[in-house]
Amino acid sequence: MSWMAALDYRQGTAHRAAGIPCQDFGRLVQLDEDTIIAALADGAGSARFSHYGARAAVDCALPWLKDRLSNNRGSRGRLTTLSVEALFDGLVQTIQKELNRIAHENRHTPRDYACTLTLIALSPNEIHAAQIGDGLVVARQREGDYTLLIAPDHGEYVNETSFITDPDAQDHLHLSSLSAPIRFVGAATDGLAGVSVDNRQNSPHAPFFAPMETFARQSTSAGDVHNGIRDFLASQRLAEKSTDDLSLMLCGWQGYGSA
């Protein structure tokens, strides 16, 4: 048995009406039956080519993380021999170098490609996550409650956040790690924050994640999980609550000790 996991993203109704490209992008890669890496990015609304920046950031981050894990393999159920700080050391510089290269080749500024980034490495007994911006990551341990591993970073002012292209991006890199039997992980860009996070308590909204977990863990294939996410993101009920671009990742464990 293994993870039932998928990720999808969708253009928000406001962007569709205004003719603005979807500025969210995400990818999930299952390295083996136990190991998943995933990245979600949300382009800055004020940046001309942020939809390209989001895609480039994800496409650069995932191979980089795969190499980091391959070169520092853990044992006895551990993802890696590295701490979360060491695992993501160099992430910001790597992504900035790639976005700077793209900007230079196209005679743009790096700020034109500004985006947030959330990066995740997951096994049944461990998760490491890194974030710049307002993405979120939620996990549930076996027989435990939902935990907000990565909370949206809205900065000092309303609707303000940090981007991977910022000169001080390294100072705004948030890291989180959990070593325990993990049965569910969900991640999203800020378009879903309003329905998935209790801002008063700064905690996951369990009525949102509980049916998501049940669905993922009872699905018979990753394709079913993906179709379910796609249908949810396209639902009229969700469109009435959020007009922003949307990204959602669900990972449900169906292996041993799956309570």
Secondary structure, DSSP 8 states (H G I E B T S, - for coil): --EEEEEEEE--HHHHHHT----EEEEEEE-SSS-EEEEEEEE-TTSTTHHHHHHHHHHHHHHHHHHHHHHTB-STT-SBSS-HHHHTTTHHHHHHHHHHHHHHHTT--GGGG-EEEEEEEEETTEEEEEEESS-EEEEEETT--EEEEE-----SSTT----TTSTTGGGG-EEEEEES-EEEEEEE-GGGHHHHEETTTTEE-HHHHHHHHHHHHH-SSHHHHHHHHHHHHT-HHHHTT--S-EEEEEEEE-SSS--
